[in-house]
Amino acid sequence: MVAAIWFSILLGADGFVISLGLGPLVAGRKRYTAAAAFGVCDGAAIVIAPHLGSPLASAMSSWADRALPMLLIAYAVYVAILTLNSRALAGGRAGWLLLPIASSIDNLAAGPLSGSTVPLGAVALMSAFISAAMSLLAFATTDALQKSVRLAPERLAAAALLVAAALRISFV
């Protein structure tokens, strides 16, 4: 069980890092929606993974390792451009709803590893809960940081997303 908890924490780390970047953009109840999206995507990927062939899961994982940082950089540039029109940035949610899907692709390769002594459904639920909790923690951290740093939320988000992309690239 302890291994499954660590497994879930490690798989939820990318959602945590991305949520640090999204924090200034996602306010109020949208934070719960975004955190739930990270949790649902991570949990669903673990359930889907054993049903995929091992070569397909490995190929998707290696593709995700290269695509996610590029998606983060592209979204950070998009956020930086939209800082001129912050209403458009606050109103749009298609971008930040795609990030949980992209960040859970690596769970497809790790999903078969979860089939230890803990049932797959339990691991998926635990992973979903831990991922959502880590995302909410990142949003709270960003909220505290935003109060102490005098920087426009959109600019802070763009900078944090670029840092998230750099962290993701460095761990690949």
C-alpha beads as a LAMMPS data file, in Angstrom:
LAMMPS data file: protein, C-alpha beads

172 atoms
171 bonds

1 atom types
1 bond types

-500.0 500.0 xlo xhi
-500.0 500.0 ylo yhi
-500.0 500.0 zlo zhi

Masses

1 110.0

Atoms # bond

1 1 1 0.000 0.000 0.000
2 1 1 2.849 2.393 0.804
3 1 1 4.352 1.696 -2.615
4 1 1 1.024 2.548 -4.250
5 1 1 0.900 5.851 -2.365
6 1 1 4.434 6.771 -3.500
7 1 1 3.528 5.631 -6.996
8 1 1 0.530 7.997 -6.969
9 1 1 2.564 10.900 -5.602
10 1 1 5.216 10.500 -8.285
11 1 1 2.630 10.285 -11.049
12 1 1 0.814 13.353 -9.694
13 1 1 3.968 15.477 -9.571
14 1 1 3.573 16.751 -13.132
15 1 1 0.045 17.952 -12.333
16 1 1 1.413 19.723 -9.256
17 1 1 4.055 21.540 -11.271
18 1 1 1.588 22.525 -13.997
19 1 1 -0.930 23.710 -11.378
20 1 1 1.740 26.020 -9.981
21 1 1 1.750 27.713 -13.369
22 1 1 -2.017 27.720 -13.744
23 1 1 -2.636 29.086 -10.255
24 1 1 -2.761 32.774 -11.151
25 1 1 -5.131 32.061 -14.049
26 1 1 -7.599 29.799 -12.310
27 1 1 -9.536 31.401 -9.475
28 1 1 -12.414 30.468 -7.221
29 1 1 -14.424 27.383 -8.087
30 1 1 -12.471 26.878 -11.299
31 1 1 -9.589 25.672 -9.126
32 1 1 -11.689 22.745 -7.966
33 1 1 -12.624 21.985 -11.563
34 1 1 -8.995 22.085 -12.649
35 1 1 -7.850 19.957 -9.693
36 1 1 -10.620 17.443 -10.405
37 1 1 -9.543 17.360 -14.056
38 1 1 -5.984 16.437 -13.015
39 1 1 -7.302 13.762 -10.662
40 1 1 -9.779 12.251 -13.134
41 1 1 -7.236 12.182 -15.956
42 1 1 -4.552 10.539 -13.799
43 1 1 -6.973 7.971 -12.403
44 1 1 -8.475 7.194 -15.814
45 1 1 -5.032 6.729 -17.356
46 1 1 -4.166 4.137 -14.727
47 1 1 -7.381 2.243 -15.436
48 1 1 -6.866 2.401 -19.219
49 1 1 -3.166 1.471 -19.138
50 1 1 -3.463 -2.296 -18.568
51 1 1 -5.812 -2.522 -21.554
52 1 1 -3.255 -1.016 -23.909
53 1 1 -0.467 -3.069 -25.341
54 1 1 2.875 -2.548 -23.651
55 1 1 4.562 -1.263 -26.848
56 1 1 1.739 1.234 -27.432
57 1 1 1.899 2.477 -23.850
58 1 1 5.682 2.876 -24.064
59 1 1 5.408 4.750 -27.368
60 1 1 2.770 7.091 -25.930
61 1 1 4.920 7.696 -22.880
62 1 1 7.996 8.621 -24.899
63 1 1 5.833 10.893 -27.080
64 1 1 4.417 12.531 -23.928
65 1 1 7.902 13.120 -22.526
66 1 1 8.664 15.291 -25.557
67 1 1 5.219 16.780 -26.211
68 1 1 4.260 17.962 -22.713
69 1 1 7.133 20.454 -22.300
70 1 1 6.404 21.846 -25.766
71 1 1 2.714 22.162 -24.891
72 1 1 3.645 23.962 -21.665
73 1 1 5.949 26.357 -23.511
74 1 1 3.313 27.019 -26.166
75 1 1 0.671 27.671 -23.510
76 1 1 3.059 29.967 -21.591
77 1 1 3.668 31.986 -24.756
78 1 1 -0.100 32.059 -25.365
79 1 1 -0.628 33.336 -21.801
80 1 1 2.102 35.951 -22.236
81 1 1 0.494 37.208 -25.448
82 1 1 -2.952 37.319 -23.891
83 1 1 -1.739 39.383 -20.952
84 1 1 -2.588 42.358 -23.115
85 1 1 -6.218 41.239 -22.947
86 1 1 -6.670 39.605 -19.561
87 1 1 -10.424 39.210 -20.011
88 1 1 -9.862 36.796 -22.884
89 1 1 -7.391 34.874 -20.761
90 1 1 -9.699 34.594 -17.761
91 1 1 -12.652 33.582 -19.938
92 1 1 -10.942 30.847 -21.928
93 1 1 -10.592 27.442 -20.362
94 1 1 -9.916 25.155 -23.284
95 1 1 -6.150 25.549 -22.819
96 1 1 -5.967 24.761 -19.146
97 1 1 -8.375 21.851 -19.510
98 1 1 -6.110 20.236 -22.107
99 1 1 -3.099 20.299 -19.799
100 1 1 -4.430 17.614 -17.387
101 1 1 -5.007 15.283 -20.334
102 1 1 -1.512 15.879 -21.674
103 1 1 0.082 15.443 -18.257
104 1 1 -1.614 12.095 -17.658
105 1 1 -0.283 10.410 -20.797
106 1 1 2.816 9.274 -18.924
107 1 1 0.511 7.413 -16.525
108 1 1 -0.437 5.131 -19.418
109 1 1 3.049 3.650 -19.420
110 1 1 3.239 3.465 -15.650
111 1 1 -0.254 2.035 -15.205
112 1 1 0.731 -1.631 -15.651
113 1 1 3.369 -1.136 -12.950
114 1 1 0.611 -0.385 -10.466
115 1 1 -0.756 -3.931 -10.589
116 1 1 1.011 -5.108 -7.456
117 1 1 -0.877 -6.396 -4.421
118 1 1 -3.312 -3.469 -4.434
119 1 1 -6.326 -3.775 -6.778
120 1 1 -6.200 -1.586 -9.882
121 1 1 -9.390 0.276 -8.964
122 1 1 -7.968 1.188 -5.558
123 1 1 -4.745 2.445 -7.127
124 1 1 -6.718 4.480 -9.682
125 1 1 -8.898 6.081 -6.986
126 1 1 -5.886 6.760 -4.776
127 1 1 -3.993 8.260 -7.693
128 1 1 -6.962 10.433 -8.657
129 1 1 -7.374 11.697 -5.088
130 1 1 -3.670 12.353 -4.547
131 1 1 -3.308 14.087 -7.917
132 1 1 -6.295 16.351 -7.234
133 1 1 -5.007 17.126 -3.731
134 1 1 -1.542 17.957 -5.072
135 1 1 -3.107 20.246 -7.660
136 1 1 -5.113 22.064 -4.971
137 1 1 -1.938 22.386 -2.890
138 1 1 -0.190 23.956 -5.874
139 1 1 -3.067 26.398 -6.357
140 1 1 -2.873 27.389 -2.670
141 1 1 0.897 27.815 -2.937
142 1 1 0.504 30.017 -5.993
143 1 1 -2.169 32.057 -4.215
144 1 1 0.182 32.702 -1.293
145 1 1 3.030 33.550 -3.678
146 1 1 0.840 35.909 -5.672
147 1 1 -0.030 37.845 -2.519
148 1 1 3.647 38.366 -1.692
149 1 1 4.900 39.157 -5.216
150 1 1 3.745 42.313 -6.915
151 1 1 3.322 40.949 -10.409
152 1 1 0.319 40.727 -12.693
153 1 1 -1.284 37.287 -12.364
154 1 1 -0.984 36.617 -16.092
155 1 1 2.735 37.382 -16.105
156 1 1 3.295 35.255 -13.016
157 1 1 1.414 32.411 -14.718
158 1 1 3.448 32.702 -17.913
159 1 1 6.698 32.671 -15.934
160 1 1 5.568 29.738 -13.781
161 1 1 4.485 27.724 -16.834
162 1 1 7.894 28.276 -18.410
163 1 1 9.527 27.103 -15.177
164 1 1 7.191 24.079 -15.174
165 1 1 8.272 23.258 -18.729
166 1 1 11.924 23.572 -17.733
167 1 1 11.384 21.285 -14.739
168 1 1 9.574 18.765 -16.911
169 1 1 12.401 18.823 -19.476
170 1 1 15.048 18.418 -16.769
171 1 1 13.333 15.315 -15.343
172 1 1 12.980 13.561 -18.721

Bonds

1 1 1 2
2 1 2 3
3 1 3 4
4 1 4 5
5 1 5 6
6 1 6 7
7 1 7 8
8 1 8 9
9 1 9 10
10 1 10 11
11 1 11 12
12 1 12 13
13 1 13 14
14 1 14 15
15 1 15 16
16 1 16 17
17 1 17 18
18 1 18 19
19 1 19 20
20 1 20 21
21 1 21 22
22 1 22 23
23 1 23 24
24 1 24 25
25 1 25 26
26 1 26 27
27 1 27 28
28 1 28 29
29 1 29 30
30 1 30 31
31 1 31 32
32 1 32 33
33 1 33 34
34 1 34 35
35 1 35 36
36 1 36 37
37 1 37 38
38 1 38 39
39 1 39 40
40 1 40 41
41 1 41 42
42 1 42 43
43 1 43 44
44 1 44 45
45 1 45 46
46 1 46 47
47 1 47 48
48 1 48 49
49 1 49 50
50 1 50 51
51 1 51 52
52 1 52 53
53 1 53 54
54 1 54 55
55 1 55 56
56 1 56 57
57 1 57 58
58 1 58 59
59 1 59 60
60 1 60 61
61 1 61 62
62 1 62 63
63 1 63 64
64 1 64 65
65 1 65 66
66 1 66 67
67 1 67 68
68 1 68 69
69 1 69 70
70 1 70 71
71 1 71 72
72 1 72 73
73 1 73 74
74 1 74 75
75 1 75 76
76 1 76 77
77 1 77 78
78 1 78 79
79 1 79 80
80 1 80 81
81 1 81 82
82 1 82 83
83 1 83 84
84 1 84 85
85 1 85 86
86 1 86 87
87 1 87 88
88 1 88 89
89 1 89 90
90 1 90 91
91 1 91 92
92 1 92 93
93 1 93 94
94 1 94 95
95 1 95 96
96 1 96 97
97 1 97 98
98 1 98 99
99 1 99 100
100 1 100 101
101 1 101 102
102 1 102 103
103 1 103 104
104 1 104 105
105 1 105 106
106 1 106 107
107 1 107 108
108 1 108 109
109 1 109 110
110 1 110 111
111 1 111 112
112 1 112 113
113 1 113 114
114 1 114 115
115 1 115 116
116 1 116 117
117 1 117 118
118 1 118 119
119 1 119 120
120 1 120 121
121 1 121 122
122 1 122 123
123 1 123 124
124 1 124 125
125 1 125 126
126 1 126 127
127 1 127 128
128 1 128 129
129 1 129 130
130 1 130 131
131 1 131 132
132 1 132 133
133 1 133 134
134 1 134 135
135 1 135 136
136 1 136 137
137 1 137 138
138 1 138 139
139 1 139 140
140 1 140 141
141 1 141 142
142 1 142 143
143 1 143 144
144 1 144 145
145 1 145 146
146 1 146 147
147 1 147 148
148 1 148 149
149 1 149 150
150 1 150 151
151 1 151 152
152 1 152 153
153 1 153 154
154 1 154 155
155 1 155 156
156 1 156 157
157 1 157 158
158 1 158 159
159 1 159 160
160 1 160 161
161 1 161 162
162 1 162 163
163 1 163 164
164 1 164 165
165 1 165 166
166 1 166 167
167 1 167 168
168 1 168 169
169 1 169 170
170 1 170 171
171 1 171 172
